[in-house]
Every structure is written in structure tokens, then in C-alpha cells.
Amino acid sequence: MLEAKAEYIQRRMEDTVPSHVAFVSKESEEEMRCALRKHTEAAIERLAEVSVSCWVEEDVHSELCAFCAGLLGDENQTTLRGIVEEILLEATTYK
């Protein structure tokens, strides 16, 4: 079951943005940020839908970090952190 969850998350990541895409324009960067946000939201929603153990959450976090690092060269995770903060702010604002 845990393997199926990991595969589901991996497929969602692959469907969101193709790997190793070079972004050159401001518009392309915005498209990438939008795709990254959708991917992050999907992972958060998936965690909320199912009761998962801490180590599975860490796997999801690792996948998101790898996604950011591979696509953006964002080794220190500032982009991911910023997107998660935006999502949390919106969630608390609309409640």
C-alpha cells in the first residue's frame, strides 16, 4: 500500500512538469512556479486524504525537495518553502 502511494505521488510529479526543462523567459518561470505550486498542493492534499506515518511524509518531502533541486537548482529549498508558506497563508485567510 505504501509503495502504491509513493508511485501515485511520483506519477503526479511527472504529470505536472516534465523533467529537466530549461526556463528562459519570465513567462516560462511563472509557468514553472505555477506547476510547482500545483504539485506541492497535490502532495499536501494527498497527505491530508490518507493517514500516513511520519516516514512516508518524509519520503514525500524528499520527493518535493528533489523536484525543486532538479528543476530549479534550488538546493536550499527556498522556492518550496515560499510556496508552502503561500498555501498556508491562503488556507488560514479563507477559513
C-alpha positions in Angstrom: 0.0 0.0 0.0 2.8 2.4 0.9 4.5 1.6 -2.4 1.3 2.4 -4.3 1.1 5.8 -2.5 4.7 6.5 -3.5 4.0 5.6 -7.1 0.9 7.8 -7.1 2.9 10.8 -5.9 5.7 10.1 -8.4 3.2 10.0 -11.2 1.6 13.3 -10.1 5.1 14.9 -10.1 5.9 13.6 -13.6 2.5 14.7 -14.9 2.9 18.2 -13.5 6.1 19.3 -15.1 8.4 17.5 -17.5 11.9 16.8 -16.0 14.9 18.9 -17.0 13.0 21.7 -18.7 15.0 24.8 -19.3 13.1 28.0 -18.4 14.4 31.1 -20.1 11.7 33.7 -20.1 9.8 35.4 -17.3 6.6 33.8 -18.6 8.2 30.3 -18.5 9.4 30.9 -15.0 5.9 31.8 -13.9 4.5 28.7 -15.6 7.1 26.6 -13.8 6.2 28.2 -10.4 2.5 27.6 -11.1 3.2 23.9 -11.9 5.4 23.6 -8.8 2.7 25.1 -6.7 0.1 22.6 -8.1 2.5 19.7 -7.5 3.1 20.9 -3.9 -0.7 21.4 -3.3 -1.4 17.9 -4.7 1.2 16.4 -2.3 -0.2 18.2 0.7 -3.8 17.2 -0.3 -2.7 13.6 -0.7 -1.2 13.6 2.8 -4.4 15.1 4.2 -6.5 12.4 2.5 -4.7 9.5 4.0 -3.4 8.7 7.4 0.3 8.2 6.7 3.2 7.6 9.0 5.9 10.1 9.6 8.5 8.3 7.4 6.1 8.4 4.5 5.7 12.2 5.0 9.5 12.4 4.9 9.5 10.5 1.6 7.0 13.0 0.1 9.1 15.8 1.5 12.2 14.3 -0.1 10.4 14.0 -3.4 9.3 17.6 -3.3 12.9 18.7 -2.4 14.3 16.6 -5.3 11.8 18.1 -7.6 12.8 21.6 -6.7 16.5 20.8 -6.8 16.4 19.1 -10.1 14.2 21.6 -11.9 15.3 24.8 -10.3 18.7 24.1 -8.8 17.0 25.1 -5.6 19.3 23.1 -3.2 18.4 25.2 -0.1 14.6 24.8 -0.8 13.7 28.5 -0.7 11.3 28.2 -3.6 9.5 25.2 -2.0 9.4 26.9 1.4 7.9 30.1 -0.2 5.2 28.1 -2.0 4.2 26.2 1.1 4.1 29.5 3.1 1.8 30.9 0.4 -0.5 27.9 0.6 -0.6 28.1 4.4 -1.4 31.8 4.3 -4.2 31.3 1.8 -5.6 28.4 3.9 -5.7 30.5 7.1 -7.0 33.6 5.3 -10.0 31.8 3.7 -11.1 29.9 6.8 
